[in-house]
Amino acid sequence: MTYTPAAERYDRMVYRRCANSGLKLPVVSFGLWHNFGEKTPHNIKRDMCRTAFDHGITHFDLANNYGPPAGSAEEAFGEILSNDFRGYRDELIISSKAGYDMWAGPYGEWGSRKYMIASCDQSLKRLGLRYVDIFYSHRFDPDTPLEETMGALDYIVRSGRALYIGISSYNSERTREAVAILKDLGTPCLIHQPSYNMLNRWIERDGLKDTLKDLGVGSIAFTPLAQGLLSNRYLFGIPDGSRATKDSSLDANVITNEMVAALQGLNTIAQSRGQTLAQMAISWVLRDSGITTALIGASNPAQIVDCAGAAQNLEFTTSELTEIDKFANDKDLNLWANSSEGV
Ligand SMILES: NC(=O)c1ccc[n+]([C@@H]2O[C@H](COP(=O)([O-])OP(=O)(O)OC[C@H]3O[C@@H](n4cnc5c(N)ncnc54)[C@H](OP(=O)(O)O)[C@@H]3O)[C@@H](O)[C@H]2O)c1
């Protein structure tokens, strides 16, 4: 059946300007890292994307390597774009990235001009798009001059392959260098994509959060739910079918009795705010204007509806924040296995 988006979709979401740019993003964005590979039936992927859009989530985040196999998430989203979202391209912000291992040989990963531009072309083909809205350097490459990687991003915009540029997981120092190079080239850095949640506050420790404010660059916080830990998923241990049982990116060993007790404490605070734990975790990331949007993932449409509801309550009292810090602080857990944080 032909899909018609919910008429009230824009009343259900809050939009924030991405720092000093002209672009507004929904405070909740949807990422296709997990559950968009070949193993997940297409109707589940399609229903998640439809539900997201119905709730005003206009931003869909991809990368060349999302799947598995790598590339299959972009192919699945390309199909959704041409069937379900046909006619709505101008209401969508679609991003992709290059940086991680994508194809064999010396040109299939990191940050060379050769890899970045070829990978962008491959992504556009899989997505069936003429351009993406945002294209990222997925990780800092210590062996390629930053001028080369940023030059490739600048070219990607100038050649019409992307409208805006972003960087992901670059630390504060590298971010300053990258932003300065891009400014000189005349293609400003729109956005930074770091991991950030109540259990992983490296962007505060590193100074990145303040750096982005200082530089006028927006930010999209990935894994705001710590891959599902900060939700009702693990309140009583590890349930069947959860990410901790399926995927090596979330190590089940971090879900100790102590962690479960902390999650229960956080859940009580969330309830007193009239939120689910997932909603409170998203609101916490967005508690000041330093973060433009929280980039969630999901395994079913109901989770997306729940997460989108976070937009209704983004304010915290000082005592709520103090209470949260008693249960959740920067635990320095390896919750995002491939993080290039701090490089
Ligand atoms: N730039 C980078 O290097 C990088 C790295 C990682 C991720 N990302 C981006 O960030 C996106 C989000 O990452 P993520 O999926 O790890 O984010 P997340 O939102 O922290 O975790 C998503 C998981 O949480 C659970 N969940 C979501 N909503 C829920 C709810 N309302 N109630 C209960 N459980 C809920 C689901 O787990 P179950 O599957 O157990 O149901 C879901 O798969 C990715 O898709 C990608 O776009 C970027």
The ligand as an ORCA input file, in Angstrom:
! r2SCAN-3c Opt
* xyz 0 1
  N      30.000      7.906     13.936
  C      30.222      6.739     14.481
  O      31.357      6.268     14.581
  C      29.039      5.967     15.002
  C      29.223      4.834     15.818
  C      28.096      4.187     16.312
  C      26.830      4.648     15.987
  N      26.680      5.725     15.163
  C      25.352      6.216     14.759
  O      24.514      6.293     15.898
  C      23.318      5.555     15.644
  C      22.744      5.045     16.927
  O      23.625      4.106     17.538
  P      23.016      3.010     18.512
  O      22.049      2.179     17.743
  O      24.109      2.350     19.231
  O      22.210      3.991     19.509
  P      21.430      3.846     20.865
  O      20.192      4.649     20.657
  O      22.328      4.186     21.997
  O      21.034      2.295     20.992
  C      20.023      1.735     20.189
  C      19.485      0.465     20.825
  O      18.822      0.786     22.049
  C      17.631      0.028     22.192
  N      16.504      0.975     22.216
  C      16.300      2.048     21.418
  N      15.217      2.720     21.796
  C      14.705      2.061     22.846
  C      13.572      2.284     23.657
  N      12.787      3.336     23.472
  N      13.318      1.405     24.657
  C      14.135      0.343     24.857
  N      15.237      0.082     24.113
  C      15.523      0.944     23.115
  C      17.589     -0.931     21.017
  O      18.265     -2.099     21.442
  P      17.798     -3.585     21.043
  O      18.403     -3.797     19.705
  O      18.405     -4.406     22.130
  O      16.309     -3.580     21.033
  C      18.407     -0.204     19.981
  O      18.956     -1.076     19.018
  C      23.762      4.492     14.648
  O      22.691      3.925     13.929
  C      24.667      5.303     13.761
  O      23.905      6.066     12.859
  C      27.767      6.394     14.684
*
